Amino acid sequence: MIRVGVNGYGTIGKRVADAVAAQSDMELVGVTKTSPNYGAEAAIRRGYDLYAAIDDRVNEFESAGLGVTGSLADLLEVVDVVVDCCPSGIGERNRPIYEAHDVPAIYQGGEDAEVADASFNARGSYEAARGADSLRVVSCNTTGLSRILAPLDETYGVEKARVTLVRRGGDPSETDRGPINDVVPDPATVPSHHGPDVNTILPDVDVDTAALKAPVTAMHTHSVNVTLEAEPNAAAVRDLLGDESRVFLIPEGVGIDGAGALKDYAGDIGRPRGDVWENCVWEESISVEGRDLYLFQNVHQEADVVPENVDAIRALLTDTPRAESVARTNESLEMGLDSLFSDGGDARSPLTADD
């Protein structure tokens, strides 16, 4: 049983904690918060042991009526691995603390690649984790791009990938993010940092990215153009991506026209928090002209890296093969969106006739 601590119970941390708790080969030992707010209360209500992320704030939690098991230092004494889900830049500051406790660490994509021994994506670089003492699960956008570029490169070869990313301005709870009423290049320079980040996973793929930030909170949208080395047809690409367990091909005619409908759909079928862990590719957007492939996809920035963190734990601490880890993670989270429309079936549940 792998004993796991999650440092930072925020947007990503709370989702990673739930995912770890769902694994039969892992034990969630505890989670941390920097202050006694509603997130700390939520962790306690879910039955998670709460630790103060900052040692001298234990009394603040006690005074607020939220009992803590100890501090981050105490948590690090009783875990096999720590998953750092702190805001960008904090992970790097935490690294010496983890190293002092001789605890392997998994960081998030908001950190620079140099924070860890290797960057990680289950589809593109699982084996790179072998022998590492620390991993960095790449960002939501890089995760989404790696999931589709890896199979395309393996099957056809990627000569050049060009991606325009329309990024959400902030997560739903981030009231201090923006823009409010604008669409801005972010950054104004081209390429954006996303292409080089993909190369930490797929170093041989030639990819350029440009990014804009929009006043939305639900998801990122990617406009993807890939020049392939071999000439496919659209049907073959649809079949290829449809076989990927973490890609959801949105069927034509299902009525899902954007992020709002995707989140609504996820909530209606019972996904916790309306989370979408898979890439969402519009099936009808997949088109091929010569060797050029085009498609649109959405990635849920709050959720798509969550299964990757679970796989990263196994890759870092065990000899579990990639396929086995991915399958176990997918099964435990009930991943794999599969609309009834995908097979042309009746989307209504059959009803017994009332005789």
VOBA-1610 file (N, C-alpha, C; in pm, whole numbers, padded with zeros to 5 digits, always signed):
BEGIN
Met+00084-00119+00000Met+00000+00000+00000Met+00088+00125+00000Ile+00068+00212-00097Ile+00148+00334-00108Ile+00083+00443-00024Arg+00158+00496+00071Arg+00106+00601+00159Arg+00133+00738+00095Val+00025+00812+00069Val+00033+00935-00009Val-00013+01054+00075Gly+00063+01161+00067Gly+00022+01289+00123Gly+00002+01390+00012Val-00099+01475+00025Val-00125+01580-00073Val-00103+01714-00006Asn-00003+01786-00055Asn+00029+01917+00001Asn-00039+02024-00083Gly-00148+02080-00031Gly-00225+02180-00104Gly-00360+02125-00145Tyr-00461+02155-00066Tyr-00595+02101-00092Tyr-00679+02210-00157Gly-00641+02241-00284Gly-00712+02343-00359Gly-00778+02281-00482Thr-00782+02357-00591Thr-00851+02312-00712Thr-00803+02175-00759Ile-00672+02157-00770Ile-00617+02030-00814Ile-00602+01934-00696Gly-00556+01984-00585Gly-00528+01898-00470Gly-00648+01820-00420Lys-00763+01884-00415Lys-00881+01813-00365Lys-00923+01702-00461Arg-00903+01725-00589Arg-00936+01623-00689Arg-00836+01508-00686Val-00708+01540-00670Val-00606+01437-00659Val-00629+01354-00533Ala-00665+01421-00424Ala-00691+01349-00299Ala-00804+01248-00318Asp-00912+01290-00380Asp-01024+01198-00405Asp-00981+01081-00493Ala-00901+01110-00595Ala-00857+01005-00687Ala-00766+00905-00616Val-00675+00955-00533Val-00586+00866-00457Val-00668+00779-00362Ala-00764+00840-00295Ala-00847+00766-00201Ala-00926+00654-00269Ala-00948+00667-00400Ala-01024+00566-00474Ala-00938+00448-00519Gln-00806+00455-00499Gln-00716+00349-00548Gln-00701+00238-00444Ser-00709+00115-00490Ser-00698+00001-00399Ser-00555-00021-00350Asp-00457+00036-00421Asp-00317+00015-00382Asp-00256+00140-00318Met-00340+00236-00282Met-00292+00360-00221Met-00374+00396-00098Glu-00308+00462-00006Glu-00374+00516+00113Glu-00350+00666+00119Leu-00457+00743+00123Leu-00442+00887+00142Leu-00422+00913+00291Val-00299+00946+00328Val-00266+00966+00469Val-00320+01099+00518Gly-00310+01204+00436Gly-00360+01334+00478Gly-00338+01439+00372Val-00399+01555+00397Val-00389+01669+00306Val-00354+01792+00389Thr-00302+01896+00323Thr-00266+02017+00395Thr-00342+02139+00342Lys-00358+02235+00431Lys-00409+02368+00396Lys-00323+02471+00467Thr-00312+02589+00404Thr-00234+02695+00466Thr-00315+02773+00570Ser-00448+02773+00555Ser-00531+02849+00648Ser-00663+02776+00671Pro-00730+02802+00782Pro-00855+02732+00816Pro-00975+02794+00744Asn-00989+02764+00615Asn-01101+02819+00539Asn-01200+02708+00502Tyr-01290+02739+00409Tyr-01393+02641+00373Tyr-01334+02515+00312Gly-01220+02528+00245Gly-01155+02410+00189Gly-01107+02314+00298Ala-01055+02370+00406Ala-01012+02287+00518Ala-01131+02215+00580Glu-01242+02286+00594Glu-01362+02223+00646Glu-01408+02109+00555Ala-01403+02133+00422Ala-01446+02031+00327Ala-01361+01905+00339Ala-01230+01923+00360Ala-01141+01807+00374Ala-01180+01725+00495Ile-01207+01792+00606Ile-01246+01720+00727Ile-01379+01649+00707Arg-01473+01716+00641Arg-01603+01654+00617Arg-01592+01530+00528Arg-01491+01526+00442Arg-01471+01408+00357Arg-01396+01297+00431Gly-01359+01325+00555Gly-01292+01223+00635Gly-01142+01219+00619Tyr-01083+01322+00558Tyr-00939+01325+00538Tyr-00870+01387+00659Asp-00758+01331+00700Asp-00678+01391+00806Asp-00617+01520+00753Leu-00634+01627+00829Leu-00589+01760+00787Leu-00461+01798+00861Tyr-00368+01853+00785Tyr-00241+01901+00840Tyr-00224+02048+00803Ala-00158+02123+00889Ala-00127+02263+00859Ala-00005+02269+00769Ala-00018+02335+00653Ala+00092+02341+00558Ala+00209+02423+00612Ile+00180+02516+00700Ile+00283+02601+00762Ile+00287+02567+00911Asp+00404+02529+00959Asp+00417+02473+01093Asp+00357+02561+01202Asp+00381+02692+01195Asp+00339+02777+01306Asp+00193+02821+01297Arg+00116+02759+01206Arg-00025+02794+01195Arg-00118+02687+01254Val-00061+02588+01319Val-00145+02483+01378Val-00247+02543+01472Asn-00206+02639+01553Asn-00298+02700+01650Asn-00412+02774+01582Glu-00388+02830+01462Glu-00496+02899+01390Glu-00609+02803+01357Phe-00572+02682+01316Phe-00674+02582+01284Phe-00750+02542+01410Glu-00676+02520+01519Glu-00740+02481+01644Glu-00834+02590+01693Ser-00792+02715+01682Ser-00875+02827+01728Ser-01002+02840+01645Ala-00994+02800+01518Ala-01111+02807+01430Ala-01204+02688+01447Gly-01166+02595+01533Gly-01249+02478+01555Gly-01223+02365+01458Leu-01113+02373+01383Leu-01077+02269+01289Leu-00953+02196+01340Gly-00975+02078+01396Gly-00863+02004+01450Gly-00772+01952+01341Val-00642+01964+01362Val-00544+01913+01266Val-00464+01801+01329Thr-00415+01713+01244Thr-00337+01599+01291Thr-00193+01641+01320Gly-00150+01748+01255Gly-00014+01796+01274Gly+00020+01897+01167Ser+00149+01912+01141Ser+00197+02006+01040Ser+00247+01927+00919Leu+00289+02001+00816Leu+00344+01937+00697Leu+00462+01848+00733Ala+00546+01894+00825Ala+00661+01812+00865Ala+00616+01679+00923Asp+00508+01680+00999Asp+00456+01555+01055Asp+00403+01464+00945Leu+00335+01522+00847Leu+00282+01443+00736Leu+00394+01376+00659Leu+00501+01450+00635Leu+00613+01396+00557Leu+00683+01281+00628Glu+00666+01271+00757Glu+00729+01162+00832Glu+00656+01029+00813Val+00532+01032+00762Val+00452+00909+00759Val+00402+00874+00618Val+00461+00934+00514Val+00417+00904+00378Val+00533+00849+00296Asp+00495+00779+00188Asp+00595+00728+00093Asp+00620+00827-00020Val+00523+00915-00046Val+00534+01012-00154Val+00444+01130-00121Val+00485+01249-00163Val+00401+01367-00148Val+00367+01421-00286Val+00240+01455-00305Val+00196+01519-00429Val+00178+01667-00397Asp+00262+01749-00457Asp+00258+01893-00432Asp+00157+01957-00526Cys+00049+02008-00470Cys-00056+02073-00548Cys-00071+02219-00507Cys+00040+02278-00468Cys+00040+02418-00426Cys+00038+02511-00547Pro+00007+02639-00528Pro+00009+02734-00639Pro+00145+02738-00708Ser+00145+02783-00832Ser+00268+02787-00912Ser+00380+02859-00838Gly+00497+02800-00839Gly+00614+02858-00776Gly+00637+02811-00634Ile+00531+02769-00566Ile+00545+02724-00427Ile+00610+02587-00423Gly+00584+02505-00524Gly+00643+02372-00527Gly+00795+02377-00524Glu+00851+02469-00602Glu+00997+02483-00602Glu+01049+02520-00464Arg+00976+02606-00395Arg+01016+02645-00259Arg+01001+02529-00161Asn+00909+02436-00192Asn+00888+02322-00103Asn+00990+02210-00126Arg+01055+02211-00240Arg+01143+02100-00275Arg+01248+02071-00168Pro+01318+02172-00112Pro+01417+02141-00009Pro+01355+02074+00115Ile+01229+02106+00143Ile+01162+02044+00258Ile+01140+01896+00232Tyr+01095+01863+00112Tyr+01074+01722+00079Tyr+01207+01647+00079Glu+01309+01709+00024Glu+01439+01644+00018Glu+01497+01622+00157Ala+01472+01717+00248Ala+01522+01702+00385Ala+01456+01584+00456His+01333+01554+00417His+01261+01440+00476His+01278+01313+00392Asp+01356+01322+00284Asp+01383+01208+00196Asp+01253+01147+00144Val+01161+01234+00102Val+01032+01190+00050Val+01025+01222-00099Pro+01004+01124-00185Pro+00985+01152-00328Pro+00865+01244-00349Ala+00875+01330-00451Ala+00770+01431-00471Ala+00721+01431-00615Ile+00593+01464-00628Ile+00532+01485-00758Ile+00479+01627-00761Tyr+00523+01703-00862Tyr+00486+01844-00875Tyr+00386+01861-00990Gln+00331+01982-00999Gln+00233+02012-01104Gln+00294+02098-01213Gly+00221+02112-01322Gly+00271+02178-01441Gly+00294+02327-01429Gly+00246+02388-01321Gly+00274+02529-01299Gly+00417+02556-01261Glu+00490+02451-01224Glu+00631+02464-01191Glu+00716+02453-01317Asp+00835+02511-01314Asp+00930+02493-01424Asp+00972+02347-01431Ala+01005+02302-01549Ala+01042+02162-01569Ala+01160+02121-01482Glu+01248+02215-01451Glu+01369+02184-01375Glu+01341+02148-01230Val+01216+02164-01185Val+01185+02135-01045Val+01196+01986-01016Ala+01184+01901-01119Ala+01182+01756-01099Ala+01281+01686-01191Asp+01303+01558-01164Asp+01394+01480-01247Asp+01340+01459-01388Ala+01208+01453-01402Ala+01148+01429-01533Ala+01006+01485-01535Ser+00961+01522-01654Ser+00821+01561-01673Ser+00742+01436-01709Phe+00613+01436-01671Phe+00535+01312-01680Phe+00402+01333-01748Asn+00370+01240-01837Asn+00237+01222-01892Asn+00221+01073-01917Ala+00112+01014-01870Ala+00098+00869-01877Ala+00101+00818-02021Arg+00047+00895-02116Arg+00043+00851-02255Arg+00177+00867-02325Gly+00252+00971-02287Gly+00370+01004-02364Gly+00504+00976-02301Ser+00510+00964-02166Ser+00643+00953-02104Ser+00642+00871-01976Tyr+00559+00770-01969Tyr+00548+00690-01846Tyr+00683+00628-01808Glu+00750+00572-01905Glu+00875+00501-01875Glu+00987+00596-01834Ala+00974+00725-01866Ala+01078+00822-01828Ala+01087+00837-01677Ala+00985+00790-01605Ala+00983+00805-01459Ala+01072+00702-01390Arg+01109+00598-01462Arg+01189+00492-01400Arg+01321+00548-01346Gly+01346+00525-01220Gly+01470+00570-01158Gly+01467+00714-01111Ala+01358+00785-01133Ala+01350+00925-01090Ala+01316+00932-00940Asp+01356+01041-00879Asp+01320+01069-00740Asp+01205+01169-00731Ser+01177+01236-00842Ser+01069+01333-00845Ser+01017+01345-00987Leu+00889+01379-00999Leu+00825+01396-01129Leu+00744+01525-01130Arg+00726+01579-01249Arg+00639+01694-01268Arg+00531+01655-01368Val+00408+01646-01319Val+00295+01620-01408Val+00270+01748-01487Val+00278+01740-01618Val+00271+01861-01700Val+00132+01924-01692Ser+00122+02045-01741Ser+00000+02125-01726Ser-00119+02064-01797Cys-00235+02119-01770Cys-00359+02071-01834Cys-00350+02079-01986Asn-00299+02189-02039Asn-00287+02203-02183Asn-00187+02105-02242Thr-00072+02090-02176Thr+00029+01997-02225Thr-00020+01854-02214Thr-00092+01823-02108Thr-00152+01690-02094Thr-00245+01662-02211Gly-00333+01759-02241Gly-00428+01740-02350Gly-00360+01723-02485Leu-00255+01801-02511Leu-00185+01790-02639Leu-00105+01660-02648Ser-00042+01619-02538Ser+00036+01496-02540Ser-00052+01375-02568Arg-00173+01377-02517Arg-00262+01262-02534Arg-00301+01237-02680Ile-00304+01342-02760Ile-00340+01319-02901Ile-00217+01316-02991Leu-00112+01391-02958Leu+00005+01392-03044Leu+00083+01260-03034Ala+00083+01197-02917Ala+00157+01071-02903Ala+00104+00963-02996Pro-00026+00934-02997Pro-00073+00830-03091Pro-00060+00871-03236Leu-00076+01000-03267Leu-00058+01044-03405Leu+00086+01025-03450Asp+00180+01056-03363Asp+00321+01041-03398Asp+00358+00893-03413Glu+00305+00810-03325Glu+00336+00667-03331Glu+00279+00603-03459Thr+00163+00650-03502Thr+00094+00586-03615Thr+00134+00644-03749Tyr+00144+00777-03756Tyr+00168+00841-03885Tyr+00300+00919-03892Gly+00352+00955-03776Gly+00465+01046-03771Gly+00417+01189-03781Val+00468+01275-03694Val+00430+01417-03695Val+00543+01498-03757Glu+00513+01559-03869Glu+00612+01648-03932Glu+00610+01785-03865Lys+00489+01835-03837Lys+00476+01966-03773Lys+00337+01978-03712Ala+00332+02023-03588Ala+00204+02049-03522Ala+00194+02198-03492Arg+00076+02254-03521Arg+00051+02395-03494Arg-00080+02403-03415Val-00075+02466-03299Val-00191+02468-03211Val-00217+02610-03163Thr-00342+02652-03174Thr-00386+02778-03113Thr-00473+02743-02993Leu-00434+02794-02878Leu-00505+02765-02754Leu-00586+02886-02711Val-00714+02868-02689Val-00798+02971-02628Val-00818+02929-02483Arg-00751+02998-02394Arg-00742+02956-02254Arg-00847+03025-02168Arg-00894+02957-02069Arg-00987+03018-01975Arg-00914+03128-01897Gly-00987+03231-01860Gly-00926+03340-01785Gly-00893+03303-01643Gly-00971+03213-01585Gly-00949+03167-01447Gly-01042+03052-01417Asp-01015+02982-01309Asp-01107+02878-01264Asp-01230+02943-01205Pro-01340+02868-01191Pro-01464+02929-01142Pro-01451+03002-01008Ser-01363+02955-00920Ser-01351+03019-00788Ser-01250+03133-00784Glu-01179+03156-00897Glu-01072+03256-00897Glu-01128+03393-00937Thr-01178+03465-00840Thr-01241+03594-00868Thr-01140+03703-00903Asp-01012+03677-00882Asp-00911+03779-00909Asp-00843+03761-01044Arg-00892+03667-01127Arg-00830+03643-01256Arg-00908+03716-01365Gly-00852+03718-01487Gly-00917+03788-01596Gly-00872+03733-01730Pro-00907+03802-01838Pro-00974+03932-01845Pro-01124+03922-01818Ile-01187+04038-01798Ile-01330+04040-01771Ile-01409+04052-01901Asn-01366+04142-01990Asn-01441+04165-02113Asn-01344+04188-02227Asp-01264+04085-02256Asp-01163+04101-02361Asp-01110+03963-02398Val-01043+03956-02510Val-00965+03838-02548Val-00826+03888-02580Val-00727+03836-02506Val-00592+03892-02518Val-00491+03783-02550Pro-00392+03814-02635Pro-00282+03719-02653Pro-00212+03695-02520Asp-00185+03571-02488Asp-00124+03539-02359Asp-00033+03416-02373Pro+00095+03439-02410Pro+00161+03568-02426Pro+00145+03623-02568Ala+00187+03748-02586Ala+00181+03808-02718Ala+00290+03753-02811Thr+00392+03693-02752Thr+00499+03633-02831Thr+00457+03495-02880Val+00514+03456-02993Val+00488+03325-03050Val+00623+03258-03075Pro+00643+03133-03036Pro+00544+03044-02976Pro+00524+03071-02827Ser+00409+03024-02776Ser+00386+03029-02633Ser+00467+02917-02566His+00461+02913-02435His+00542+02815-02362His+00490+02672-02375His+00370+02657-02431His+00308+02524-02433His+00383+02427-02524Gly+00431+02476-02639Gly+00505+02390-02730Gly+00630+02333-02666Pro+00718+02418-02609Pro+00835+02364-02540Pro+00798+02268-02427Asp+00684+02293-02362Asp+00643+02203-02255Asp+00604+02067-02311Val+00537+02065-02426Val+00506+01936-02491Val+00635+01861-02520Asn+00741+01933-02556Asn+00868+01867-02588Asn+00937+01806-02466Thr+00894+01842-02344Thr+00946+01771-02228Thr+00886+01631-02219Ile+00776+01608-02290Ile+00711+01477-02296Ile+00744+01407-02427Leu+00733+01480-02538Leu+00756+01425-02672Leu+00867+01507-02738Pro+00992+01479-02705Pro+01102+01564-02750Pro+01123+01568-02900Asp+01075+01468-02972Asp+01099+01461-03116Asp+00985+01519-03200Val+00881+01570-03135Val+00766+01626-03207Val+00787+01776-03227Asp+00782+01819-03350Asp+00796+01962-03385Asp+00660+02028-03367Val+00647+02113-03265Val+00518+02173-03233Val+00535+02320-03199Asp+00451+02403-03260Asp+00444+02546-03228Asp+00306+02576-03171Thr+00302+02664-03073Thr+00175+02699-03010Thr+00162+02850-02995Ala+00038+02896-03007Ala+00003+03035-02980Ala-00117+03033-02887Ala-00125+03129-02794Ala-00229+03123-02692Ala-00298+03257-02675Leu-00429+03248-02649Leu-00508+03365-02613Leu-00583+03333-02484Lys-00615+03439-02410Lys-00690+03422-02286Lys-00825+03490-02301Ala-00932+03418-02264Ala-01068+03465-02285Ala-01143+03472-02151Pro-01250+03553-02144Pro-01325+03569-02018Pro-01423+03454-01994Val-01369+03334-01979Val-01449+03216-01950Val-01379+03139-01837Thr-01451+03047-01775Thr-01393+02971-01664Thr-01399+02820-01682Ala-01476+02771-01780Ala-01507+02629-01783Ala-01394+02542-01835Met-01337+02576-01952Met-01240+02488-02017Met-01149+02568-02109His-01042+02500-02154His-00959+02550-02263His-01006+02487-02394Thr-00990+02562-02504Thr-01020+02509-02638Thr-00893+02513-02722His-00867+02404-02793His-00750+02395-02880His-00794+02380-03025Ser-00739+02463-03112Ser-00752+02445-03256Ser-00622+02383-03304Val-00630+02259-03353Val-00511+02179-03381Val-00497+02155-03530Asn-00377+02180-03581Asn-00342+02144-03719Asn-00211+02067-03715Val-00214+01944-03765Val-00094+01860-03763Val-00063+01814-03905Thr+00057+01846-03951Thr+00105+01789-04077Thr+00172+01657-04046Leu+00117+01550-04101Leu+00164+01416-04072Leu+00262+01368-04180Glu+00347+01275-04145Glu+00443+01223-04241Glu+00378+01125-04339Ala+00277+01056-04292Ala+00200+00966-04379Ala+00061+01023-04396Glu-00002+00995-04508Glu-00132+01053-04536Glu-00244+00961-04486Pro-00320+01004-04388Pro-00430+00923-04337Pro-00560+00966-04402Asn-00669+00908-04358Asn-00799+00965-04390Asn-00871+00995-04260Ala-00973+01078-04265Ala-01039+01125-04144Ala-01097+01009-04064Ala-01153+00910-04131Ala-01212+00798-04060Ala-01107+00721-03980Ala-00989+00705-04038Ala-00883+00633-03967Ala-00837+00710-03844Val-00829+00843-03855Val-00790+00924-03740Val-00896+00918-03632Arg-01023+00922-03674Arg-01130+00910-03575Arg-01122+00776-03500Asp-01094+00670-03573Asp-01081+00539-03509Asp-00962+00536-03414Leu-00851+00597-03459Leu-00730+00598-03376Leu-00755+00671-03244Leu-00810+00791-03251Leu-00834+00868-03129Leu-00946+00807-03047Gly-01043+00746-03114Gly-01152+00682-03042Gly-01106+00564-02958Asp-00994+00505-02995Asp-00939+00392-02919Asp-00858+00437-02798Glu-00831+00566-02788Glu-00756+00619-02674Glu-00851+00632-02554Ser-00814+00570-02442Ser-00905+00563-02328Ser-00929+00698-02262Arg-00843+00795-02287Arg-00859+00925-02224Arg-00893+01033-02327Val-00955+00990-02436Val-01007+01081-02538Val-01154+01050-02557Phe-01238+01152-02549Phe-01382+01138-02573Phe-01414+01203-02706Leu-01455+01123-02803Leu-01499+01177-02930Leu-01645+01219-02917Ile-01670+01349-02926Ile-01805+01401-02911Ile-01881+01372-03040Pro-01986+01289-03034Pro-02055+01251-03157Pro-02129+01369-03220Glu-02132+01370-03350Glu-02211+01470-03420Glu-02359+01446-03390Gly-02431+01552-03363Gly-02573+01540-03337Gly-02611+01521-03192Val-02509+01509-03103Val-02540+01490-02962Val-02585+01619-02894Gly-02558+01732-02959Gly-02601+01860-02903Gly-02500+01926-02811Ile-02379+01873-02805Ile-02274+01934-02723Ile-02196+02030-02811Asp-02220+02159-02791Asp-02160+02259-02880Asp-02050+02341-02815Gly-02017+02312-02690Gly-01912+02390-02624Gly-01888+02341-02482Ala-01808+02418-02410Ala-01769+02379-02275Ala-01888+02372-02180Gly-01982+02464-02194Gly-02097+02464-02106Gly-02175+02335-02114Ala-02200+02290-02236Ala-02274+02166-02255Ala-02193+02045-02210Leu-02061+02049-02231Leu-01977+01940-02185Leu-01983+01925-02033Lys-01973+02038-01963Lys-01981+02033-01816Lys-02119+01989-01771Asp-02221+02034-01840Asp-02358+01995-01806Asp-02375+01844-01824Tyr-02323+01793-01935Tyr-02329+01650-01964Tyr-02257+01570-01856Ala-02136+01615-01820Ala-02058+01544-01718Ala-02133+01539-01585Gly-02195+01651-01548Gly-02271+01654-01424Gly-02392+01563-01429Asp-02460+01561-01543Asp-02582+01481-01557Asp-02554+01331-01551Ile-02436+01289-01598Ile-02405+01146-01593Ile-02336+01106-01463Gly-02324+01203-01371Gly-02278+01169-01237Gly-02132+01194-01207Arg-02063+01268-01293Arg-01923+01298-01265Arg-01913+01391-01143Pro-01824+01360-01047Pro-01807+01449-00932Pro-01760+01587-00976Arg-01825+01690-00925Arg-01795+01830-00958Arg-01813+01860-01107Gly-01877+01770-01182Gly-01888+01790-01326Gly-01755+01779-01397Asp-01663+01702-01340Asp-01527+01693-01394Asp-01523+01612-01524Val-01438+01658-01614Val-01413+01587-01740Val-01263+01556-01745Trp-01228+01433-01718Trp-01087+01394-01713Trp-01030+01369-01852Glu-01116+01348-01950Glu-01072+01313-02084Glu-01057+01436-02173Asn-00973+01425-02278Asn-00979+01521-02389Asn-01115+01507-02456Cys-01173+01618-02496Cys-01302+01614-02564Cys-01283+01666-02706Val-01283+01575-02803Val-01258+01608-02943Val-01390+01601-03020Trp-01425+01709-03087Trp-01546+01706-03170Trp-01520+01618-03291Glu-01594+01508-03298Glu-01574+01411-03404Glu-01588+01475-03542Glu-01685+01561-03558Glu-01709+01622-03688Glu-01600+01721-03727Ser-01517+01766-03627Ser-01409+01859-03660Ser-01288+01790-03720Ile-01280+01659-03707Ile-01164+01585-03757Ile-01172+01579-03910Ser-01081+01649-03974Ser-01079+01651-04120Ser-00935+01643-04168Val-00918+01590-04289Val-00785+01570-04346Val-00781+01624-04487Glu-00679+01704-04514Glu-00651+01751-04650Glu-00507+01716-04682Gly-00490+01616-04765Gly-00355+01568-04792Gly-00296+01508-04666Arg-00184+01565-04621Arg-00122+01518-04496Arg-00156+01608-04378Asp-00245+01706-04400Asp-00281+01799-04292Asp-00408+01754-04221Leu-00397+01738-04090Leu-00509+01700-04006Leu-00555+01822-03926Tyr-00684+01839-03914Tyr-00742+01949-03837Tyr-00843+01893-03737Leu-00847+01951-03618Leu-00951+01915-03522Leu-00961+02022-03413Phe-01076+02021-03344Phe-01097+02103-03225Phe-01109+02010-03104Gln-01050+02052-02993Gln-01071+01978-02869Gln-01080+02074-02751Asn-01149+02028-02646Asn-01155+02100-02519Asn-01088+02016-02410Val-01021+02084-02318Val-00965+02016-02202Val-01012+02090-02077His-01052+02012-01977His-01100+02068-01851His-00980+02092-01760Gln-00944+02218-01741Gln-00821+02254-01673Gln-00820+02214-01526Glu-00935+02192-01466Glu-00941+02152-01326Glu-00924+02001-01308Ala-00934+01925-01417Ala-00951+01782-01398Ala-00861+01691-01481Asp-00815+01733-01599Asp-00751+01633-01687Asp-00618+01582-01634Val-00552+01657-01544Val-00425+01609-01490Val-00442+01515-01372Val-00564+01500-01323Val-00587+01420-01202Val-00548+01273-01223Pro-00598+01204-01326Pro-00553+01065-01344Pro-00404+01054-01370Glu-00345+01157-01429Glu-00201+01154-01454Glu-00122+01153-01323Asn-00172+01223-01222Asn-00105+01222-01092Asn-00108+01084-01030Val-00219+01014-01044Val-00229+00879-00990Val-00128+00787-01060Asp-00122+00795-01191Asp-00026+00712-01266Asp+00117+00750-01232Ala+00140+00878-01208Ala+00275+00923-01173Ala+00322+00860-01042Ile+00230+00844-00948Ile+00266+00780-00821Ile+00315+00638-00845Arg+00240+00563-00925Arg+00282+00424-00954Arg+00412+00420-01032Ala+00426+00510-01130Ala+00548+00511-01211Ala+00670+00543-01126Leu+00651+00629-01026Leu+00764+00673-00943Leu+00804+00567-00841Leu+00705+00493-00788Leu+00732+00408-00672Leu+00722+00259-00699Thr+00668+00219-00814Thr+00648+00076-00839Thr+00701+00040-00977Asp+00695-00090-01009Asp+00730-00135-01143Asp+00606-00170-01224Thr+00492-00112-01187Thr+00368-00136-01259Thr+00380-00087-01403Pro+00350-00171-01500Pro+00356-00128-01641Pro+00254-00017-01669Arg+00282+00062-01771Arg+00196+00175-01806Arg+00053+00130-01830Ala+00035+00030-01915Ala-00101-00011-01951Ala-00180-00055-01829Glu-00115-00125-01738Glu-00184-00171-01617Glu-00222-00055-01528Ser-00131+00040-01509Ser-00161+00155-01425Ser-00276+00237-01482Val-00269+00265-01612Val-00374+00344-01675Val-00509+00275-01662Ala-00510+00144-01684Ala-00636+00069-01674Ala-00691+00073-01532Arg-00605+00061-01432Arg-00650+00063-01293Arg-00703+00201-01256Thr-00632+00303-01299Thr-00678+00439-01270Thr-00811+00466-01337Asn-00821+00430-01464Asn-00946+00453-01538Asn-01063+00381-01472Glu-01040+00256-01431Glu-01149+00179-01372Glu-01193+00238-01238Ser-01096+00278-01156Ser-01129+00330-01023Ser-01204+00462-01031Leu-01174+00543-01134Leu-01240+00673-01150Leu-01362+00665-01241Glu-01386+00546-01297Glu-01494+00527-01394Glu-01477+00622-01512Met-01353+00625-01563Met-01321+00708-01679Met-01369+00640-01806Gly-01379+00721-01910Gly-01417+00671-02040Gly-01556+00714-02079Leu-01571+00841-02115Leu-01701+00888-02161Leu-01736+00818-02291Asp-01855+00765-02299Asp-01896+00690-02417Asp-02045+00716-02440Ser-02074+00817-02516Ser-02212+00854-02542Ser-02285+00743-02616Leu-02412+00725-02584Leu-02494+00630-02658Leu-02503+00669-02806Phe-02485+00797-02835Phe-02488+00843-02973Phe-02367+00793-03053Ser-02261+00755-02981Ser-02138+00715-03049Ser-02159+00595-03139Asp-02248+00506-03099Asp-02273+00386-03178Asp-02403+00397-03257Gly-02457+00517-03263Gly-02581+00535-03335Gly-02700+00471-03266Gly-02683+00446-03135Gly-02790+00380-03061Gly-02895+00477-03014Asp-02995+00423-02949Asp-03102+00505-02893Asp-03054+00562-02762Ala-03055+00695-02750Ala-03004+00760-02629Ala-03102+00752-02513Arg-03217+00696-02534Arg-03314+00684-02426Arg-03306+00546-02363Ser-03318+00539-02231Ser-03321+00410-02165Ser-03451+00339-02198Pro-03445+00208-02224Pro-03569+00136-02256Pro-03662+00133-02137Leu-03789+00148-02163Leu-03891+00146-02058Leu-03979+00024-02076Thr-04012-00038-01965Thr-04101-00154-01970Thr-04243-00105-01994Ala-04311-00170-02087Ala-04448-00130-02117Ala-04538-00153-01997Asp-04625-00058-01973Asp-04721-00071-01863Asp-04846-00137-01915Asp-04854-00267-01895Asp-04973-00340-01941Asp-05081-00333-01836
//
